[in-house]
Amino acid sequence: MTWGLLAAWLVHDAEELVTMPRWLARARPRLEQRLPGIPDRIWRHLAPDQTHTAVAIGFMGCLIAAAAYDGDRTDGRSPLFQVVLAGFGAHAVPHLGSAVLTGGYTPGLVTAPTVVVPYALWASRRLNRAGVEQAKVPAAAYALLPVTIGAAHLGARAVAALRTRLQQRPVAAGVGS
């Protein structure tokens, strides 16, 4: 049951991986009109390319896989698994809200209500029926979801910057030939 977290996440984030960069490039002019108070420098940071998107999703995948593993190891009793499960389910709300705010499709909208929410509810009910006690987790731990997503994007930016620097580096004579 706990590995379902990873499976549901894979389906959901595959949708985001496939749609995010192209959607953002097409939607940006409309979003800038609807949200005129957002500075241009923010818009530039919100325009990841496919590599950035894939790396950020990969970083989040490491957390999801670790939580699924820990949940499996502890039969769902792991605080890490329970917090990530709750955060995964709750993160459907911003997907739905962003669709309302932007007036149309946003990446992740299809799988948020059809995969994310049903899995999170099913897994939570299953844990309750099995008598798994709710882990004692401070409410502040749930606030780490946006911090974690932000860290994944910062990590992706760092990887992209490193990649750019390495690509610009001159190759020494005789190396690689």
C-alpha positions as CSV (number, residue, x, y, z in Angstrom):
1,M,0.0,0.0,0.0
2,T,2.8,2.4,0.8
3,W,4.5,1.9,-2.5
4,G,1.3,3.2,-4.1
5,L,2.5,6.7,-3.0
6,L,5.4,6.4,-5.4
7,A,3.2,4.9,-8.1
8,A,0.6,7.7,-7.8
9,W,3.4,10.3,-7.7
10,L,5.0,8.9,-10.8
11,V,1.7,9.2,-12.7
12,H,1.0,12.7,-11.5
13,D,4.5,14.0,-12.0
14,A,4.7,12.4,-15.5
15,E,1.8,14.7,-16.4
16,E,3.7,17.7,-15.0
17,L,7.0,16.7,-16.7
18,V,5.3,16.4,-20.1
19,T,3.2,19.6,-19.8
20,M,5.0,22.2,-17.6
21,P,7.5,24.0,-19.8
22,R,5.3,24.2,-22.9
23,W,2.3,25.2,-20.9
24,L,4.1,27.9,-19.0
25,A,5.6,29.4,-22.2
26,R,2.1,29.6,-23.8
27,A,0.3,30.7,-20.6
28,R,2.8,33.4,-19.5
29,P,1.4,36.3,-21.5
30,R,-2.1,35.6,-20.2
31,L,-0.8,35.1,-16.7
32,E,1.1,38.4,-16.8
33,Q,-2.1,40.2,-17.7
34,R,-4.2,38.5,-15.0
35,L,-1.4,39.0,-12.4
36,P,0.1,42.4,-13.2
37,G,1.7,42.8,-9.7
38,I,4.2,40.0,-10.2
39,P,7.7,41.4,-11.1
40,D,9.4,40.3,-14.3
41,R,12.3,38.7,-12.4
42,I,9.8,36.3,-10.8
43,W,8.3,35.4,-14.2
44,R,11.9,34.6,-15.4
45,H,12.4,32.2,-12.5
46,L,9.0,30.6,-13.2
47,A,10.0,29.6,-16.7
48,P,11.9,26.4,-16.3
49,D,13.1,24.4,-19.3
50,Q,12.6,20.7,-19.7
51,T,15.9,19.9,-17.9
52,H,15.1,22.1,-14.9
53,T,11.6,20.5,-14.7
54,A,13.0,17.0,-14.9
55,V,15.7,17.6,-12.3
56,A,13.3,19.2,-9.8
57,I,10.8,16.4,-10.3
58,G,13.7,13.9,-9.8
59,F,14.7,15.6,-6.5
60,M,11.1,15.3,-5.3
61,G,11.0,11.7,-6.4
62,C,13.9,10.9,-4.1
63,L,11.8,12.2,-1.1
64,I,8.7,10.3,-2.3
65,A,10.6,7.1,-2.8
66,A,12.3,7.5,0.7
67,A,8.8,8.0,2.3
68,A,7.3,5.0,0.4
69,Y,10.2,2.9,1.5
70,D,10.0,4.1,5.1
71,G,6.2,3.5,5.1
72,D,6.8,0.0,3.8
73,R,9.4,-0.7,6.4
74,T,7.1,0.5,9.3
75,D,3.8,-0.7,7.9
76,G,2.7,2.9,7.4
77,R,3.6,4.0,10.9
78,S,6.5,6.2,9.8
79,P,6.0,9.9,10.5
80,L,7.9,10.6,7.2
81,F,5.4,8.5,5.2
82,Q,2.4,9.9,7.0
83,V,3.5,13.5,6.5
84,V,4.4,13.0,2.8
85,L,1.1,11.2,2.2
86,A,-0.8,14.0,3.8
87,G,1.2,16.6,1.9
88,F,0.8,14.7,-1.4
89,G,-3.0,14.7,-1.0
90,A,-3.1,18.3,0.2
91,H,-1.0,19.5,-2.8
92,A,-4.0,18.8,-5.0
93,V,-5.7,21.9,-3.7
94,P,-3.1,24.3,-5.3
95,H,-3.5,22.4,-8.5
96,L,-7.2,23.0,-8.6
97,G,-6.8,26.6,-7.3
98,S,-4.3,27.5,-10.0
99,A,-6.7,26.2,-12.7
100,V,-9.4,28.5,-11.3
101,L,-6.9,31.4,-11.0
102,T,-5.6,31.0,-14.5
103,G,-9.0,30.2,-16.0
104,G,-8.0,26.8,-17.6
105,Y,-5.7,23.8,-17.6
106,T,-2.6,23.9,-15.5
107,P,0.1,21.2,-15.3
108,G,-1.0,18.4,-12.9
109,L,-4.7,19.3,-13.1
110,V,-5.8,16.1,-14.7
111,T,-4.2,13.7,-12.2
112,A,-4.6,15.8,-9.1
113,P,-8.4,14.9,-8.7
114,T,-8.2,11.5,-10.5
115,V,-5.0,10.0,-9.0
116,V,-3.6,12.2,-6.1
117,V,-6.7,12.7,-4.1
118,P,-8.1,9.2,-4.5
119,Y,-4.8,7.5,-3.6
120,A,-4.3,9.8,-0.5
121,L,-7.8,9.2,0.8
122,W,-7.6,5.4,0.1
123,A,-4.2,5.1,1.8
124,S,-5.3,7.1,4.8
125,R,-8.5,5.1,5.2
126,R,-6.6,1.9,4.9
127,L,-4.1,3.0,7.6
128,N,-7.1,3.9,9.9
129,R,-8.8,0.5,9.3
130,A,-5.6,-1.3,10.0
131,G,-5.4,0.5,13.4
132,V,-2.2,2.4,12.5
133,E,-1.9,5.2,15.0
134,Q,-1.5,8.7,13.5
135,A,2.1,9.7,14.0
136,K,2.7,12.6,16.4
137,V,3.9,15.2,13.9
138,P,4.0,18.9,14.7
139,A,1.7,20.9,12.5
140,A,4.7,22.9,11.4
141,A,6.0,19.9,9.6
142,Y,3.2,20.2,7.0
143,A,4.5,23.7,6.2
144,L,7.6,22.0,4.9
145,L,5.8,21.0,1.6
146,P,6.4,24.4,-0.1
147,V,9.9,24.6,1.4
148,T,10.7,21.1,-0.1
149,I,9.3,22.1,-3.5
150,G,11.3,25.3,-3.4
151,A,14.4,23.4,-2.4
152,A,13.9,21.0,-5.4
153,H,13.7,23.9,-7.7
154,L,16.8,25.6,-6.2
155,G,18.6,22.3,-6.6
156,A,17.5,22.1,-10.2
157,R,18.7,25.7,-10.8
158,A,22.1,24.8,-9.3
159,V,22.4,21.7,-11.5
160,A,21.5,23.8,-14.6
161,A,24.1,26.4,-13.7
162,L,26.7,23.7,-13.2
163,R,25.8,22.1,-16.5
164,T,26.1,25.5,-18.3
165,R,29.5,26.2,-16.7
166,L,30.8,22.7,-17.7
167,Q,29.5,23.1,-21.2
168,Q,31.3,26.5,-21.5
169,R,34.6,25.1,-20.2
170,P,37.3,24.7,-22.9
171,V,38.3,21.1,-23.6
172,A,42.0,20.4,-23.1
173,A,43.9,19.3,-26.2
174,G,43.8,15.5,-26.7
175,V,41.0,15.0,-24.1
176,G,38.0,13.2,-25.4
177,S,39.4,12.5,-28.8
